[in-house]
């Protein structure tokens, strides 16, 4: 009777939890038994592991094999435990030294021929393993080597076949590492690199609103007929944002890795993501969900980036209202019978909408024929509580030929605007040094009025609207945050009355 132990990692949301894999080879009816709350995919590992070991030309123990996954109370899902189970069984059978497999972490799915296939969620798994003290070694599939290597101070051992791994464990020779590919530019979050803000003419107020949103991390709603540039503006917002800092980049990359949408050729997400779901998306697709394995939704895939919802009134109302909680907290919790999973979801929300279902402008030859009731019902899908969480509201209108020609001389490139955005963000970061916040939009209400309240003269326009009922308490907070961003863009130490008036106008709604 022999027992061997090794380690793997289970994913709970985007957090990695260490799992100890024990294998016991003893007397009894021949077979392999898995215990420790495995799901269906993990239960099928018995056949995959046995075929991989046999086809790699190693003996399979003709005995009763019991594999335990500790902690037993933690649900285990997926096929990433295949490699750890195979190594533990081979260690208990004496094929590999048991002491060599006790410390490393093993991650990977096994093919029936012994190949070690890539898995999703490698980056958060390695981050979970890196939390242990001492030297940490993680064995991963060759296809995940670049992603796993993003975690510093962790020794990553890439392997492509079970036989190479066994020979390394036997002889101590590092298996051959695949040739390094040429470095590839990190993905630009699904956005074409040719887009630039200079392509949007005739909407100077909307371009200014875009700059303010980028500088402070604010939400934006654009209302207007088709052809006025709403989608073009939203698609160019990521070009104004600075690159992700290392900790944010790892956080964003981990989410995309868990979702299985991280390109293998560019494992690091160094640019803010841009996510634009279709209006037929369900609540689970937007917020996250799943019956067995909970996956992040669009709000989490847009973390530290932009979530753009074009034709917003076409989304189901309950889908739009589900955005209210993550907009406030910066995270989303998905609860299922098996437990709850929390994903980060701090994003900039950009909504675009037509004024009515027919989408005809009033100045067209065939003007809008929608009745006031139809218009109210159409825009009523955007509930008041949701719009109350939108910092800036802009109505975009069609520009005449003269206006388009005149505006061309004032259009700036994305690079020029991005430089001002970066300076404004640096001013905000300096002011917020020593706090957990980095953008004006992240400052909570208590700190906003205790430490960052504008002077009394600057607050006067907002308090007047608050007294008249035109502004809610939540709206007041959002106006103050936008005022701080306008002050940062203007190079001022505190927002003045000009900034608060402009911020209040953006919140109430301005016409481009």
C-alpha positions in Angstrom: 0.0 0.0 0.0 1.4 3.4 -1.0 0.3 7.0 -0.8 1.6 9.9 -2.9 0.7 13.6 -2.7 1.0 16.5 -5.0 -0.8 19.9 -5.5 -3.0 21.6 -8.0 -5.2 24.7 -8.1 -9.0 25.1 -8.2 -10.6 28.3 -9.5 -13.3 30.1 -7.5 -14.3 32.9 -9.8 -10.9 34.5 -10.6 -9.2 33.4 -7.3 -7.1 30.3 -7.2 -7.4 27.9 -4.2 -4.8 25.3 -3.5 -6.0 21.7 -3.8 -4.0 18.8 -2.4 -4.2 15.7 -4.6 -3.6 12.3 -2.8 -3.5 9.0 -4.5 -3.6 5.6 -2.7 -2.8 2.3 -4.4 -4.0 -0.6 -2.3 -5.7 -3.9 -2.2 -9.2 -4.3 -3.4 -11.2 -4.5 -6.6 -9.2 -2.9 -9.5 -10.5 0.5 -10.4 -10.0 4.2 -9.8 -12.3 6.2 -7.5 -12.4 10.0 -7.2 -13.6 11.7 -4.0 -13.7 15.4 -3.0 -16.8 16.9 -4.8 -15.7 16.4 -8.4 -18.0 17.5 -11.2 -18.8 15.5 -14.3 -15.8 16.7 -16.3 -13.5 15.9 -13.4 -15.1 12.4 -12.9 -14.3 11.7 -16.5 -10.6 12.2 -15.7 -10.4 8.6 -14.6 -10.6 7.4 -18.2 -8.5 10.2 -19.6 -5.7 9.6 -17.1 -5.7 5.8 -17.5 -5.5 6.0 -21.3 -2.8 8.7 -21.2 -0.6 6.7 -18.8 -1.0 3.5 -20.8 -0.4 5.2 -24.2 2.7 6.8 -22.7 4.0 3.3 -22.1 3.9 3.2 -18.4 2.3 0.5 -16.3 -1.2 1.1 -14.9 -1.6 -0.3 -11.3 -3.8 -3.4 -11.3 -5.2 -2.4 -7.9 -7.8 -0.3 -6.2 -6.8 3.4 -6.7 -8.4 6.1 -4.5 -7.8 9.7 -5.4 -8.7 12.4 -2.9 -9.0 16.1 -3.6 -8.6 18.2 -0.4 -10.3 20.3 0.8 -13.2 17.9 0.2 -15.8 20.7 0.9 -14.6 22.8 -2.1 -16.3 22.0 -5.4 -13.8 20.9 -8.1 -14.7 21.6 -11.7 -13.0 21.2 -15.0 -10.2 19.1 -16.5 -7.2 21.0 -15.2 -6.7 18.4 -12.4 -5.8 15.6 -15.0 -2.1 16.1 -14.8 -2.0 16.3 -11.0 -4.1 13.1 -10.7 -1.8 11.2 -13.2 1.3 12.3 -11.4 -0.1 11.3 -8.0 -1.1 7.9 -9.3 2.3 7.3 -10.8 3.9 8.4 -7.6 1.8 6.0 -5.5 2.7 3.2 -8.0 6.4 3.9 -7.7 6.9 5.0 -11.3 8.1 8.5 -10.2 9.7 9.4 -6.9 7.0 10.6 -4.5 9.2 13.2 -2.9 9.7 14.9 -6.4 6.0 15.6 -6.9 5.1 16.8 -3.4 6.0 20.5 -3.8 5.3 21.5 -7.4 1.8 22.5 -8.7 0.6 20.5 -11.7 -2.0 22.0 -14.1 -3.2 20.6 -17.4 -5.6 18.5 -19.3 -4.5 15.1 -20.7 -5.3 13.7 -24.1 -5.8 10.0 -24.5 -2.4 9.8 -26.2 -0.6 11.5 -23.3 -0.4 15.0 -24.8 -0.9 17.8 -22.3 -3.4 20.3 -23.6 -3.8 23.9 -22.7 -6.5 25.0 -20.2 -8.3 28.2 -19.4 -7.6 30.1 -16.2 -3.9 29.5 -16.0 -2.9 33.0 -15.0 -5.3 33.2 -11.9 -4.3 29.6 -11.0 -0.6 30.5 -11.0 -1.3 33.7 -9.1 -3.1 31.5 -6.5 -0.1 29.2 -6.3 2.3 32.1 -6.0 0.7 33.1 -2.6 2.6 30.2 -0.9 5.9 31.0 0.8 9.2 29.8 -0.5 10.1 28.8 -4.0 7.0 28.0 -6.1 7.2 25.7 -9.1 4.3 25.2 -11.5 4.1 22.7 -14.3 1.8 23.9 -17.1 1.0 22.9 -20.7 3.4 24.3 -23.3 0.5 26.2 -24.8 0.0 28.1 -21.5 3.7 28.8 -20.8 3.6 32.4 -22.0 0.6 33.2 -19.9 1.9 31.5 -16.8 5.3 33.3 -17.1 3.5 36.7 -16.5 3.6 35.9 -12.7 6.9 37.0 -11.2 9.0 34.9 -8.9 7.4 31.6 -10.0 9.3 28.9 -11.7 7.3 27.8 -14.7 8.0 24.3 -16.2 6.2 23.9 -19.6 5.6 20.4 -20.8 3.9 19.0 -23.9 3.6 15.3 -23.2 3.2 13.1 -20.1 6.2 11.1 -21.1 8.5 14.1 -21.0 7.2 15.1 -17.6 7.7 11.5 -16.2 11.3 11.4 -17.5 12.0 14.8 -15.9 10.6 13.6 -12.6 12.7 10.5 -12.8 16.0 11.9 -14.0 15.8 15.5 -12.9 16.3 16.9 -16.4 14.1 19.9 -17.4 11.9 18.9 -20.4 12.7 20.7 -23.6 11.0 24.1 -23.7 9.3 25.0 -27.0 11.1 27.7 -29.0 10.1 31.2 -28.0 7.9 32.9 -30.6 8.5 36.4 -31.7 7.0 38.9 -29.3 3.5 39.9 -30.3 1.8 43.2 -29.5 -0.8 42.7 -26.8 -4.4 42.6 -28.1 -6.1 46.0 -28.5 -9.3 44.7 -26.9 -11.1 43.9 -30.1 -10.7 47.5 -31.4 -9.2 48.3 -34.8 -5.9 50.2 -34.3 -6.7 52.5 -37.2 -9.6 54.3 -35.4 -8.9 57.9 -34.4 -10.9 60.7 -32.9 -10.1 62.9 -35.9 -12.7 60.9 -37.9 -15.5 62.3 -35.8 -16.4 65.8 -37.0 -19.3 68.0 -36.2 -19.7 66.9 -32.6 -17.4 69.1 -30.5 -19.5 68.8 -27.3 -19.6 65.0 -27.6 -15.8 64.8 -28.1 -15.3 67.0 -25.0 -17.6 64.6 -23.1 -15.5 61.7 -24.3 -12.3 63.4 -23.0 -13.9 64.0 -19.6 -15.1 60.4 -19.3 -11.6 59.1 -20.2 -9.9 61.4 -17.7 -12.2 60.6 -14.7 -13.6 57.1 -15.5 -17.2 58.4 -15.8 -20.3 56.9 -17.5 -21.8 58.5 -20.6 -25.2 58.4 -22.4 -25.6 59.6 -26.0 -29.0 60.2 -27.5 -29.5 61.0 -31.1 -30.7 59.8 -34.5 -28.6 57.4 -36.7 -25.6 58.8 -38.5 -24.6 61.3 -35.9 -21.5 59.5 -34.7 -22.6 57.8 -31.5 -21.0 54.5 -32.2 -17.9 56.1 -33.7 -17.4 58.1 -30.6 -17.8 55.1 -28.3 -15.4 53.0 -30.3 -12.7 55.7 -30.0 -13.0 56.1 -26.3 -10.4 53.4 -25.6 -7.9 55.3 -27.8 -8.0 58.1 -25.2 -7.2 55.8 -22.2 -3.7 55.2 -21.0 -2.3 51.6 -20.9 -3.1 49.4 -17.9 -0.7 49.4 -15.0 0.9 46.0 -14.2 -1.5 45.1 -11.4 -4.5 46.1 -13.4 -3.2 44.3 -16.5 -2.8 41.0 -14.5 -6.3 41.5 -13.1 -7.9 42.0 -16.5 -5.8 39.2 -18.1 -6.9 36.8 -15.3 -10.6 37.5 -16.1 -10.2 36.9 -19.8 -8.2 33.8 -19.1 -11.0 32.4 -16.9 -13.5 33.3 -19.7 -11.4 31.5 -22.2 -11.1 34.5 -24.6 -7.4 35.3 -24.1 -5.4 34.9 -27.3 -2.5 32.5 -26.9 -0.3 34.7 -29.1 -0.7 37.7 -26.8 -1.2 36.6 -23.2 -1.0 40.0 -21.6 -3.9 42.5 -21.8 -2.0 45.8 -21.7 -4.8 47.9 -23.1 -8.2 48.7 -21.5 -10.8 46.2 -22.9 -13.7 47.4 -25.1 -16.8 45.1 -24.9 -19.9 45.7 -27.0 -22.5 43.0 -26.5 -25.4 42.5 -28.9 -28.8 43.8 -27.7 -30.2 40.2 -27.6 -27.7 39.3 -24.8 -29.2 37.7 -21.7 -28.7 38.7 -18.1 -26.2 35.8 -17.7 -24.2 37.0 -20.7 -24.0 40.5 -19.3 -23.6 39.9 -15.6 -22.1 36.4 -15.6 -23.5 33.0 -14.7 -23.7 29.3 -15.6 -25.4 26.3 -14.2 -22.3 24.4 -13.2 -19.2 26.5 -14.0 -19.8 30.2 -13.4 -18.2 32.4 -16.1 -17.7 36.1 -16.0 -20.1 38.2 -18.1 -19.6 41.3 -20.2 -19.4 43.6 -17.2 -16.4 41.7 -15.9 -14.8 41.3 -19.3 -15.0 45.2 -19.5 -13.2 45.5 -16.1 -10.9 48.6 -16.2 -12.2 49.3 -19.7 -15.4 50.3 -21.6 -18.7 48.5 -21.8 -20.6 49.9 -24.8 -24.3 49.1 -25.2 -25.4 50.3 -28.6 -29.2 50.7 -29.2 -29.6 50.5 -25.4 -33.4 50.6 -25.4 -33.4 47.4 -27.4 -31.9 45.5 -24.5 -34.4 43.8 -22.1 -35.2 46.1 -19.3 -34.2 43.6 -16.6 -30.8 43.3 -18.3 -30.3 47.0 -18.1 -31.4 47.2 -14.5 -29.0 44.5 -13.6 -26.2 47.0 -14.3 -27.2 49.1 -11.4 -25.4 47.1 -8.7 -22.0 46.7 -10.4 -22.0 50.4 -11.4 -22.2 51.2 -7.7 -19.9 48.6 -6.2 -17.4 47.8 -8.9 -18.0 44.1 -8.6 -20.7 41.5 -9.3 -21.7 38.5 -7.3 -23.3 35.5 -9.0 -25.1 33.2 -6.7 -26.0 29.6 -7.6 -27.0 26.6 -5.6 -23.4 25.4 -5.3 -22.3 28.8 -3.9 -21.5 32.4 -4.8 -18.7 33.7 -7.0 -17.6 37.4 -7.1 -16.0 38.9 -10.2 -14.5 42.5 -10.4 -16.6 44.8 -12.6 -15.3 48.4 -12.5 -16.0 49.7 -16.0 -17.1 52.8 -17.9 -20.6 52.4 -19.2 -21.4 54.1 -22.5 -25.0 53.9 -23.7 -26.2 55.0 -27.1 -29.9 55.3 -28.1 -32.1 56.7 -30.8 -34.8 59.1 -29.7 -37.6 56.8 -30.9 -38.2 53.4 -32.6 -38.4 54.9 -36.1 -35.2 56.8 -35.5 -36.1 59.6 -37.9 -34.7 63.1 -37.2 -37.1 66.0 -36.9 -35.4 67.8 -39.8 -35.8 64.9 -42.3 -38.1 65.1 -45.2 -40.2 62.4 -43.6 -40.1 63.4 -40.0 -40.8 61.2 -37.0 -44.3 59.7 -36.8 -44.0 58.1 -33.4 -46.6 59.3 -30.9 -45.4 60.7 -27.5 -46.6 57.5 -25.8 -44.5 55.4 -28.1 -41.5 57.6 -27.5 -41.9 57.5 -23.7 -42.3 53.7 -23.8 -39.2 53.3 -25.9 -36.9 55.4 -23.8 -38.7 54.3 -20.6 -36.7 51.0 -20.9 -33.8 53.0 -19.5 -35.1 53.3 -16.0 -34.6 56.4 -13.8 -32.4 54.6 -11.3 -30.1 53.5 -14.1 -29.9 57.0 -15.7 -29.3 58.4 -12.2 -26.0 56.5 -12.3 -24.9 58.0 -15.6 -22.5 60.9 -15.0 -22.8 62.7 -18.4 -25.7 62.9 -20.9 -25.2 64.3 -24.3 -27.8 64.7 -27.1 -26.1 64.5 -30.5 -27.8 66.1 -33.6 -27.1 65.9 -37.3 -24.6 68.6 -38.4 -25.0 70.6 -41.6 -22.3 70.7 -44.3 -21.1 74.1 -43.1 -20.8 72.8 -39.5 -18.8 69.8 -40.7 -16.4 71.8 -42.7 -15.9 74.4 -39.9 -15.3 71.8 -37.3 -12.5 70.0 -39.2 -10.0 72.7 -38.1 -10.8 72.1 -34.4 -10.6 68.2 -34.5 -7.7 66.8 -32.5 -6.1 63.4 -32.8 -6.6 60.7 -30.2 -2.9 61.0 -29.3 -3.3 64.7 -28.5 -6.4 64.2 -26.3 -4.9 61.1 -24.7 -1.9 63.2 -23.5 -4.3 65.6 -21.7 -6.2 62.7 -20.2 -2.9 61.2 -18.9 -1.9 64.5 -17.3 -5.4 64.8 -15.7 -5.2 61.3 -14.4 -1.8 61.9 -12.9 -3.1 65.0 -11.0 -6.0 62.9 -9.7 -3.6 60.1 -8.6 -1.4 62.5 -6.8 -4.4 64.0 -5.0 -5.6 60.5 -4.1 -2.2 59.2 -3.0 -2.5 57.1 0.1 -6.1 56.0 -0.7 -7.3 52.9 -2.5 -8.7 55.0 -5.3 -7.0 56.2 -8.5 -9.8 57.9 -10.5 -12.4 60.5 -9.5 -15.2 58.2 -10.4 -14.0 55.7 -7.7 -14.2 58.1 -4.7 -17.0 57.0 -2.4 -19.6 59.5 -1.2 -18.4 59.7 2.4 -14.8 60.6 1.4 -16.1 62.9 -1.4 -17.9 65.2 1.0 -15.5 64.8 3.9 -12.1 65.3 2.1 -12.8 66.4 -1.5 -15.8 68.8 -1.2 -15.5 71.8 -3.5 -15.7 75.3 -2.0 -19.1 76.7 -0.9 -19.3 79.1 -3.9 -18.7 76.2 -6.3 -21.3 74.0 -4.6 -24.0 76.7 -4.8 -25.4 75.7 -8.3 -25.7 72.1 -7.2 -27.3 72.8 -3.9 -29.9 75.0 -5.6 -30.8 72.0 -8.0 -30.8 69.7 -5.0 -33.3 71.9 -3.2 -35.6 72.2 -6.2 -35.6 68.4 -6.7 -33.8 68.5 -10.1 -30.8 66.7 -8.6 -30.8 63.6 -6.4 -28.2 62.9 -3.7 -26.6 60.3 -5.9 -26.6 62.8 -8.8 -24.9 65.4 -6.5 -22.1 62.9 -5.9 -21.6 62.3 -9.6 -21.7 66.0 -10.5 -19.0 66.7 -7.9 -16.8 63.9 -9.3 -17.1 65.2 -12.8 -16.3 68.7 -11.5 -13.1 67.4 -10.1 -12.2 65.8 -13.4 -12.9 69.1 -15.2 -10.6 70.8 -12.7 -7.9 68.3 -13.4 -8.2 68.8 -17.1 -7.9 72.6 -16.5 -4.9 72.2 -14.2 -6.8 73.7 -11.2 -6.3 72.6 -7.6 -10.0 72.8 -6.8 -13.2 72.9 -8.9 -14.6 76.4 -9.3 -18.1 77.5 -10.2 -17.3 77.1 -13.9 -16.4 73.5 -13.4 -19.5 72.7 -11.3 -21.8 74.5 -13.7 -20.3 72.5 -16.6 -20.6 69.2 -14.6 -24.2 70.0 -13.7 -25.0 70.7 -17.3 -23.5 67.4 -18.4 -25.5 65.5 -15.8 -28.8 67.2 -16.7 -28.1 66.8 -20.4 -26.4 69.0 -23.0 -27.0 69.3 -26.7 -24.0 68.8 -29.0 
